[in-house]
């Protein structure tokens, strides 16, 4: 089975957004900051992959 990384990242971003909205609706903001950071990281990764595919230089380092 081939995994489409961009689709998976987009789905993760959508799930994180729904989780954040759910916590806000419940007035439970204790974990919103962590979920927001995770959402930002997913978005940055997705954006970087898209830039690389468009021919831009990678900023990722393989360790």
C-alpha angles and dihedrals in degrees: 000000000000116000118217101216095195092052091048092050091048090051091048090052091051092048092050091050090052091048091051091049090048092052091047091051089051090047087236101134096159093104101029094097093054092047090048091054090049091050090050091050091050091049093048091050092048091048092049092050090050091050091050091051088051089056103264122140116268119247093191117106121209110223 
